[in-house]
Amino acid sequence: MGNELTVAVLGPGGVGGLLAALLSRAGHRVICLAGEATADTLRTRGIRVHSARFGDVTAEVEADTHLREPVDACLVTVKHTSLDSALTRVPPAALGDGLLVPFLNGVEHPAALRARYRPDRVAPAVIRVESTRVAPGVIDHGSPFAEIDLTGAQVPPALLDILAGAFGAAGPATRVLADETAALWAKMAFLAPFALLTTRYGLPLGDVRTRHRAELTALVEETAAISRACGAPGDPAEALARYDAFPPQTKSSMQRDAEAGRPLELDAIGGALLRAAARHDVPAPVTARVTGELRAAAGH
């Protein structure tokens, strides 16, 4: 990788569109991978981002339905619910030596991706941001922050450092973390109780943390215990303090999906938690009940 990278973005939605625009503005070549209609829109209009943090950005990008040439990195920014179909746009042979960088919720996807692509090129990432696609190629970045943790247990550190440098220079505060398990579980332990309960009750975080405090606390404690059993840190008090610091109107992405009638990432979050709990014999009765209620409501 040189100073100017070629980066593919699979799924140029809220997160992918934001990163595509910022990387393009910073001088990198960006190829967005999407359906034909979205690809046409991006080719003709580019990506427009409204962001209080990074300013208003209109960035030119290339767009295609499939990856047809090697790239330095391919960012995977689709939902778990559409991952399998989306990956057909990225043939392993076309990716070549490039990094595959999944920005996905949950903890099970790295193993699945390493079975399909070069294991030493799968570099899982975590992003903390609130960013929404309001129309094809139109992104609203609402949070005052955008922070990336980049990891990859088997990836040469120099490759992670180059990509982290590109992200950081483009805007998002980026760090490379050596412990992949800890990085993924830190996100999971924060996301799971928040996503499951806001979706279960159809309430923003402020109402969940007051009206359903005992249930939130129980879920946080279960998730922290599962995280610790998987070899990652887990601090219930710290998680609750973070929830209490968030604006009360905050909603989870799973809750927004439920409100819009979209498929829920329930298996990648609740399901994965329960599978990890079962593997390590960690009791998780509240997680099991809430996940079961959500599955029943969604007709799963």
GUMI-758333 format. One record per atom (N, C-alpha, C): x, y, z; residue in one letter. Coordinates in steps of 0.02 Angstrom, whole numbers, padded with zeros to 5 digits, always signed. Example, Ala and Ser with C-alpha at 12.3 -4.5 7.8 and 13.67 -1.06 7.14 Angstrom:
+00660-00284+00390a+00615-00225+00390a+00660-00165+00390a+00642-00112+00354s+00684-00053+00357s+00645+00002+00394s
This chain:
+00042-00060+00000m+00000+00000+00000m+00044+00063+00000m+00027+00110-00042g+00062+00174-00043g+00023+00226-00005g+00038+00290-00019n+00003+00344+00015n-00069+00350-00009n-00079+00342-00074e-00147+00344-00101e-00172+00273-00110e-00226+00257-00077l-00252+00189-00078l-00310+00183-00126l-00322+00122-00149t-00383+00106-00185t-00426+00065-00136t-00485+00093-00120v-00528+00062-00069v-00597+00049-00098v-00618-00014-00093a-00687-00031-00112a-00731-00026-00050a-00793-00006-00060v-00841-00001-00005v-00903-00041-00024v-00912-00098+00010l-00969-00142-00003l-01027-00120+00040l-01077-00088+00010g-01134-00064+00048g-01125+00008+00069g-01131+00057+00022p-01118+00127+00039p-01178+00160+00073p-01197+00134+00131g-01252+00162+00170g-01226+00213+00220g-01255+00212+00281g-01237+00263+00330g-01163+00263+00347g-01136+00206+00365v-01065+00201+00382v-01021+00200+00319v-01039+00157+00271g-00999+00150+00210g-00997+00213+00169g-01054+00247+00164g-01056+00309+00125g-01014+00364+00157g-01018+00368+00224l-00978+00417+00259l-00903+00405+00248l-00881+00342+00257l-00810+00327+00248l-00788+00336+00176l-00831+00316+00129a-00815+00325+00058a-00803+00399+00041a-00848+00442+00065a-00842+00513+00050a-00779+00543+00082a-00766+00525+00145l-00708+00553+00179l-00643+00530+00148l-00640+00466+00129l-00579+00440+00097l-00568+00471+00029l-00623+00480-00009s-00617+00512-00075s-00593+00584-00067s-00622+00620-00020r-00601+00690-00009r-00527+00694+00010r-00502+00643+00044a-00432+00642+00065a-00384+00621+00008a-00412+00605-00051g-00370+00591-00108g-00362+00518-00127g-00400+00474-00094h-00396+00403-00110h-00446+00385-00165h-00431+00333-00202r-00477+00308-00253r-00528+00263-00219r-00592+00276-00228v-00646+00240-00194v-00692+00210-00245v-00705+00144-00238i-00752+00108-00282i-00808+00082-00238i-00869+00108-00246c-00926+00084-00208c-00959+00026-00244c-00975-00026-00207l-01006-00087-00234l-01078-00090-00209l-01125-00091-00257a-01196-00089-00238a-01237-00115-00297a-01303-00116-00289g-01347-00135-00343g-01343-00085-00401g-01367-00105-00458e-01359-00065-00519e-01387+00005-00511e-01447+00011-00482a-01479+00078-00477a-01438+00123-00431a-01417+00097-00374t-01375+00138-00328t-01309+00155-00360t-01278+00106-00394a-01214+00118-00427a-01220+00174-00479a-01275+00174-00517d-01286+00227-00567d-01290+00295-00533d-01328+00298-00478t-01336+00362-00442t-01269+00387-00417t-01229+00342-00388l-01164+00362-00360l-01117+00385-00415l-01118+00351-00473r-01074+00370-00528r-01090+00441-00553r-01154+00458-00555t-01174+00522-00584t-01173+00579-00533t-01193+00564-00471r-01200+00618-00421r-01147+00616-00366r-01109+00562-00361g-01061+00556-00306g-01098+00544-00240g-01063+00554-00186i-01092+00546-00119i-01092+00615-00085i-01149+00632-00056r-01155+00695-00019r-01165+00679+00055r-01124+00708+00096v-01127+00698+00169v-01140+00764+00203v-01188+00763+00248h-01199+00821+00293h-01173+00800+00361h-01124+00836+00387s-01093+00818+00450s-01071+00880+00487s-01095+00887+00549a-01072+00942+00591a-00999+00932+00609a-00977+00871+00612r-00908+00855+00632r-00858+00866+00575r-00875+00844+00514f-00828+00846+00458f-00847+00897+00404f-00903+00932+00414g-00926+00979+00364g-00967+00944+00310g-00994+00984+00265d-01032+00955+00209d-00983+00934+00155d-00990+00872+00133v-00943+00842+00086v-00981+00818+00024v-00958+00836-00034t-00982+00804-00096t-00921+00773-00128t-00921+00707-00134a-00861+00671-00157a-00877+00628-00218a-00833+00630-00266e-00839+00586-00324e-00813+00517-00306e-00850+00466-00327v-00829+00397-00317v-00842+00358-00381v-00806+00304-00390e-00824+00255-00441e-00875+00208-00411e-00912+00173-00453a-00963+00127-00428a-00971+00070-00477a-00985+00011-00449d-00994-00049-00489d-01038-00098-00449d-01061-00149-00483t-01100-00200-00448t-01056-00255-00419t-00996-00263-00446h-00950-00315-00422h-00879-00287-00422h-00837-00314-00378l-00766-00297-00378l-00733-00333-00437l-00699-00296-00479r-00670-00325-00540r-00594-00317-00543r-00563-00291-00491e-00491-00279-00491e-00466-00280-00419e-00402-00292-00408p-00376-00292-00340p-00380-00222-00310p-00390-00220-00245v-00391-00156-00208v-00347-00164-00146v-00329-00108-00116d-00290-00112-00054d-00333-00136+00004d-00397-00115+00003a-00442-00136+00057a-00513-00134+00031a-00554-00180+00056c-00626-00180+00042c-00661-00175+00109c-00697-00119+00119l-00735-00109+00181l-00804-00142+00173l-00822-00184+00220v-00887-00219+00217v-00933-00183+00266v-00980-00144+00239t-01022-00102+00282t-01096-00115+00269t-01112-00179+00259v-01182-00199+00253v-01206-00226+00321v-01271-00238+00326k-01298-00270+00386k-01285-00346+00382k-01282-00378+00440h-01275-00451+00442h-01329-00486+00402h-01389-00458+00402t-01446-00490+00370t-01437-00495+00294t-01394-00453+00265s-01383-00456+00193s-01311-00475+00175s-01273-00499+00225l-01201-00511+00214l-01189-00563+00160l-01221-00621+00165d-01207-00675+00118d-01219-00654+00046d-01275-00621+00033s-01289-00601-00036s-01241-00545-00057s-01223-00500-00012a-01178-00445-00030a-01109-00470-00048a-01085-00522-00013l-01017-00546-00025l-01008-00575-00096l-01063-00592-00130t-01055-00614-00199t-01028-00558-00243t-01032-00496-00220r-01004-00440-00258r-00927-00436-00250r-00899-00475-00204v-00827-00473-00191v-00797-00543-00199v-00784-00565-00261p-00754-00631-00271p-00684-00632-00239p-00668-00686-00202p-00602-00689-00170p-00544-00678-00219p-00551-00704-00280a-00497-00696-00329a-00487-00624-00348a-00542-00585-00351a-00536-00515-00369a-00503-00475-00312a-00518-00492-00251l-00489-00456-00194l-00414-00464-00190l-00390-00523-00209g-00318-00535-00210g-00286-00528-00142g-00236-00484-00137d-00200-00474-00074d-00230-00419-00032d-00286-00391-00052g-00315-00335-00016g-00343-00355+00051g-00348-00307+00095l-00378-00318+00161l-00454-00320+00153l-00486-00365+00188l-00559-00365+00195l-00575-00339+00265l-00610-00283+00268v-00619-00247+00332v-00694-00244+00349v-00719-00294+00387p-00790-00294+00404p-00806-00247+00462p-00851-00200+00449f-00880-00157+00502f-00948-00187+00519f-00947-00243+00554l-01009-00280+00567l-01020-00287+00642l-01083-00287+00662n-01099-00301+00731n-01090-00376+00745n-01078-00392+00809g-01071-00462+00828g-00999-00483+00832g-00989-00549+00844v-00922-00575+00855v-00907-00638+00813v-00955-00662+00776e-00945-00726+00741e-00921-00717+00668e-00929-00658+00640h-00914-00649+00569h-00841-00657+00549h-00791-00640+00592p-00722-00649+00568p-00706-00722+00548p-00730-00769+00587a-00716-00840+00570a-00748-00858+00504a-00810-00835+00493a-00844-00851+00430a-00809-00819+00371a-00785-00758+00379l-00750-00724+00324l-00682-00755+00311l-00649-00779+00364r-00583-00811+00354r-00589-00878+00319r-00649-00908+00322a-00660-00970+00285a-00669-00957+00210a-00683-00894+00193r-00700-00876+00124r-00644-00837+00090r-00608-00797+00129y-00554-00754+00104y-00489-00771+00139y-00434-00741+00117r-00370-00755+00149r-00373-00737+00223r-00361-00785+00267p-00366-00771+00339p-00321-00715+00363p-00262-00707+00330d-00215-00656+00352d-00229-00588+00320d-00288-00582+00289r-00309-00517+00260r-00377-00495+00287r-00405-00532+00334v-00470-00513+00364v-00455-00471+00426v-00474-00407+00423a-00458-00358+00475a-00522-00329+00504a-00551-00360+00555p-00614-00335+00583p-00605-00265+00612p-00657-00224+00604a-00656-00156+00629a-00720-00142+00668a-00715-00095+00714v-00772-00072+00752v-00776+00004+00742v-00835+00030+00728i-00843+00102+00721i-00897+00126+00770i-00881+00182+00803r-00929+00214+00847r-00952+00278+00812r-01013+00277+00787v-01038+00333+00747v-01114+00327+00742v-01147+00383+00731e-01217+00381+00712e-01222+00414+00644e-01235+00375+00592s-01234+00399+00524s-01288+00362+00485s-01328+00398+00448t-01388+00370+00416t-01390+00387+00342t-01406+00337+00302r-01419+00349+00231r-01491+00373+00224r-01501+00435+00201v-01569+00461+00193v-01595+00452+00122v-01549+00439+00075a-01566+00423+00005a-01502+00395-00026a-01507+00362-00084p-01445+00336-00115p-01394+00392-00124p-01335+00383-00094g-01282+00432-00101g-01290+00493-00059g-01339+00494-00013v-01349+00552+00032v-01346+00527+00104v-01298+00554+00142i-01283+00528+00209i-01288+00585+00259i-01320+00571+00315d-01324+00619+00370d-01284+00591+00429d-01228+00623+00444h-01186+00602+00501h-01206+00644+00561h-01240+00613+00609g-01270+00651+00664g-01229+00656+00727g-01184+00608+00739s-01147+00608+00803s-01088+00656+00800s-01070+00685+00858p-01011+00729+00859p-00945+00690+00857p-00949+00625+00848f-00889+00583+00849f-00893+00532+00792f-00835+00507+00773a-00829+00449+00728a-00762+00418+00745a-00764+00360+00777e-00704+00328+00802e-00700+00257+00778e-00641+00237+00754i-00631+00171+00726i-00578+00133+00766i-00593+00071+00783d-00543+00024+00809d-00531-00027+00755d-00469-00034+00734l-00450-00081+00681l-00408-00136+00713l-00424-00199+00695t-00388-00255+00724t-00380-00309+00671t-00353-00365+00690g-00342-00420+00643g-00288-00465+00670g-00310-00519+00702a-00263-00563+00737a-00208-00590+00693a-00224-00602+00628q-00176-00634+00584q-00147-00586+00531q-00167-00523+00532v-00147-00476+00480v-00079-00445+00497v-00035-00439+00447p+00029-00404+00460p+00017-00334+00488p+00047-00318+00546p+00034-00253+00578p+00046-00193+00532p+00095-00198+00487a+00109-00141+00444a+00050-00124+00400a+00013-00175+00378l-00046-00162+00336l-00101-00127+00376l-00110-00148+00438l-00160-00114+00481l-00140-00042+00494l-00076-00030+00505d-00053+00038+00519d-00064+00084+00459d-00053+00059+00398i-00063+00101+00339i-00137+00119+00332i-00181+00070+00339l-00252+00085+00332l-00276+00131+00388l-00253+00119+00449a-00271+00162+00505a-00249+00234+00493a-00190+00241+00464g-00165+00308+00447g-00209+00343+00396g-00234+00305+00347a-00278+00333+00297a-00345+00354+00327a-00373+00311+00369f-00436+00329+00404f-00425+00393+00446f-00372+00393+00486g-00361+00448+00531g-00351+00514+00494g-00313+00513+00439a-00302+00574+00401a-00366+00598+00367a-00411+00550+00352a-00475+00568+00319a-00525+00597+00368a-00517+00583+00432g-00564+00612+00481g-00573+00572+00544g-00598+00509+00539p-00614+00471+00600p-00552+00457+00643p-00558+00467+00708a-00504+00449+00754a-00496+00373+00752a-00436+00349+00736t-00426+00278+00723t-00367+00251+00763t-00377+00192+00792r-00322+00159+00827r-00321+00086+00807r-00262+00057+00809v-00253-00015+00796v-00248-00050+00863v-00290-00101+00873l-00291-00139+00935l-00263-00209+00922l-00219-00231+00966a-00186-00296+00957a-00233-00354+00973a-00279-00344+01020d-00322-00399+01044d-00389-00397+01007d-00395-00438+00956e-00457-00439+00916e-00518-00459+00957e-00510-00509+00999t-00566-00532+01040t-00591-00477+01085t-00546-00441+01118a-00565-00387+01163a-00600-00331+01125a-00575-00315+01065a-00604-00261+01026a-00676-00277+01006a-00687-00338+00982l-00754-00357+00959l-00803-00363+01018l-00779-00391+01073w-00824-00399+01130w-00839-00333+01165w-00793-00285+01162a-00807-00220+01191a-00867-00188+01157a-00870-00195+01090k-00928-00169+01053k-00990-00210+01069k-00983-00277+01069m-01040-00321+01081m-01070-00309+01150m-01027-00302+01200a-01051-00295+01269a-01088-00229+01278a-01070-00179+01240f-01106-00116+01244f-01170-00118+01202f-01164-00147+01142l-01220-00144+01094l-01278-00189+01114l-01263-00250+01137a-01316-00301+01143a-01372-00279+01192a-01357-00261+01254p-01412-00241+01298p-01452-00181+01271p-01417-00133+01244f-01446-00072+01215f-01492-00090+01157f-01467-00130+01110a-01506-00148+01051a-01566-00191+01069a-01555-00241+01111l-01609-00288+01127l-01666-00254+01164l-01650-00211+01213l-01704-00182+01253l-01738-00123+01219l-01702-00081+01183t-01736-00027+01147t-01783-00055+01095t-01762-00111+01064t-01805-00142+01013t-01864-00179+01046t-01850-00214+01100r-01903-00252+01133r-01960-00207+01156r-01943-00148+01182y-01995-00104+01210y-02014-00046+01163y-01978-00039+01107g-01993+00016+01062g-01983+00084+01094g-01932+00088+01137l-01920+00150+01174l-01848+00172+01164l-01835+00238+01166p-01766+00262+01164p-01730+00244+01229p-01664+00253+01227l-01622+00231+01283l-01641+00264+01349l-01660+00328+01347g-01677+00363+01409g-01734+00329+01447g-01785+00306+01409d-01842+00272+01441d-01823+00202+01464d-01782+00168+01425v-01760+00101+01444v-01720+00103+01509v-01675+00152+01515r-01631+00152+01574r-01667+00176+01637r-01726+00205+01630t-01765+00223+01690t-01821+00174+01703t-01862+00161+01653r-01921+00118+01663r-01904+00044+01666r-01848+00024+01635h-01829-00047+01634h-01758-00056+01661h-01743-00019+01713r-01675-00018+01740r-01652-00087+01764r-01694-00123+01799a-01674-00189+01826a-01658-00237+01769a-01699-00236+01717e-01687-00280+01660e-01623-00261+01623e-01613-00196+01614l-01551-00172+01582l-01490-00194+01622l-01494-00186+01688t-01438-00205+01731t-01424-00280+01725t-01477-00320+01726a-01468-00393+01720a-01437-00412+01653a-01460-00381+01600l-01431-00395+01533l-01358-00375+01529l-01342-00318+01558v-01273-00294+01558v-01228-00343+01596v-01253-00367+01653e-01213-00414+01693e-01203-00480+01657e-01257-00505+01625e-01250-00567+01587e-01200-00559+01529e-01206-00505+01493t-01163-00494+01435t-01090-00487+01457t-01078-00452+01512a-01010-00445+01538a-00981-00512+01558a-01023-00555+01589a-00999-00621+01609a-00981-00664+01548a-01022-00659+01495i-01008-00696+01433i-00944-00670+01402i-00936-00604+01400s-00875-00574+01373s-00813-00599+01409s-00816-00598+01476r-00758-00622+01515r-00743-00695+01501r-00796-00735+01494a-00785-00807+01480a-00752-00818+01412a-00763-00770+01366c-00733-00775+01299c-00663-00745+01296c-00638-00722+01353g-00570-00697+01356g-00563-00622+01347g-00618-00586+01354a-00617-00513+01346a-00638-00480+01411a-00623-00416+01419p-00646-00382+01480p-00722-00376+01482p-00748-00365+01541g-00820-00353+01548g-00833-00318+01614g-00855-00256+01611d-00865-00215+01671d-00936-00187+01670d-00982-00218+01707p-01052-00195+01706p-01061-00123+01727p-01025-00102+01778a-01033-00033+01803a-01012+00018+01749a-00959+00002+01714e-00936+00047+01661e-00988+00052+01605e-01017-00006+01586a-01068-00006+01533a-01128+00036+01553a-01152+00027+01615l-01210+00065+01637l-01195+00140+01640l-01135+00157+01660a-01116+00228+01661a-01116+00258+01591a-01094+00219+01542r-01095+00243+01473r-01166+00254+01448r-01211+00207+01464y-01281+00215+01444y-01310+00279+01476y-01293+00290+01539d-01321+00347+01575d-01296+00413+01546d-01238+00412+01512a-01210+00473+01484a-01238+00490+01415a-01272+00442+01384f-01298+00454+01316f-01360+00499+01318f-01372+00538+01265p-01434+00577+01262p-01495+00531+01268p-01546+00552+01305p-01603+00507+01319p-01641+00485+01257p-01638+00524+01202q-01677+00506+01142q-01640+00456+01098q-01580+00433+01118t-01540+00388+01076t-01578+00323+01062t-01578+00303+00999k-01607+00239+00979k-01552+00194+00951k-01562+00129+00956s-01514+00082+00926s-01531+00072+00852s-01482+00048+00814s-01494+00035+00743s-01544-00023+00735s-01543-00071+00781m-01592-00126+00777m-01663-00098+00786m-01670-00052+00833q-01735-00021+00844q-01758+00017+00782q-01713+00053+00750r-01731+00090+00688r-01751+00040+00633r-01716-00016+00630d-01734-00067+00581d-01805-00094+00595d-01820-00105+00659a-01887-00131+00676a-01940-00080+00658a-01927-00017+00671e-01976+00036+00655e-01988+00041+00580e-01936+00027+00541a-01942+00033+00468a-01965-00032+00435a-01976-00085+00476g-01997-00148+00448g-01941-00187+00413g-01878-00170+00429r-01822-00206+00399r-01804-00267+00441r-01769-00316+00411p-01747-00374+00450p-01701-00352+00507p-01705-00388+00563l-01666-00372+00622l-01602-00414+00625l-01548-00383+00651e-01486-00420+00661e-01489-00459+00727e-01544-00492+00738l-01556-00525+00801l-01510-00585+00812l-01498-00623+00759d-01456-00682+00766d-01383-00662+00778d-01361-00609+00745a-01291-00587+00752a-01277-00557+00821a-01330-00535+00855i-01321-00503+00920i-01348-00549+00975i-01414-00556+00981g-01441-00600+01033g-01422-00673+01023g-01427-00697+00962g-01410-00767+00947g-01337-00783+00963g-01293-00738+00941a-01221-00749+00953a-01205-00748+01028a-01238-00703+01064l-01229-00701+01137l-01248-00768+01169l-01305-00794+01149l-01329-00857+01179l-01285-00915+01160l-01260-00915+01098r-01214-00970+01078r-01149-00967+01118r-01123-00907+01129a-01062-00900+01170a-01075-00920+01242a-01133-00901+01268a-01151-00920+01336a-01155-00996+01343a-01184-01028+01293a-01191-01102+01296a-01123-01136+01293a-01078-01109+01251r-01011-01139+01244r-00973-01136+01310r-00984-01084+01349h-00945-01073+01410h-00986-01085+01474h-01047-01113+01466d-01089-01129+01524d-01102-01067+01568d-01115-01011+01536v-01132-00950+01572v-01208-00941+01572v-01240-00937+01629p-01313-00928+01629p-01332-00860+01598p-01383-00861+01555a-01404-00798+01523a-01480-00798+01515a-01516-00804+01570p-01589-00811+01564p-01624-00749+01537p-01601-00689+01555v-01633-00628+01530v-01620-00620+01456v-01558-00632+01436t-01541-00629+01364t-01583-00678+01325t-01591-00738+01351a-01631-00789+01316a-01704-00768+01310a-01731-00741+01364r-01802-00720+01362r-01814-00662+01314r-01772-00610+01320v-01783-00551+01277v-01771-00569+01203v-01719-00609+01190t-01706-00629+01121t-01764-00671+01094t-01790-00715+01136g-01847-00756+01116g-01909-00715+01102g-01922-00664+01144e-01980-00621+01133e-01972-00581+01068e-01912-00559+01053l-01901-00522+00991l-01908-00568+00931l-01883-00630+00937r-01891-00677+00882r-01964-00691+00868r-02002-00700+00921a-02074-00713+00913a-02109-00654+00881a-02091-00593+00902a-02123-00534+00874a-02105-00524+00801a-02043-00545+00783a-02021-00537+00714a-02042-00596+00670a-02073-00647+00701g-02094-00705+00663g-02037-00750+00644g-01982-00749+00683h-01924-00792+00669h-01936-00862+00696h
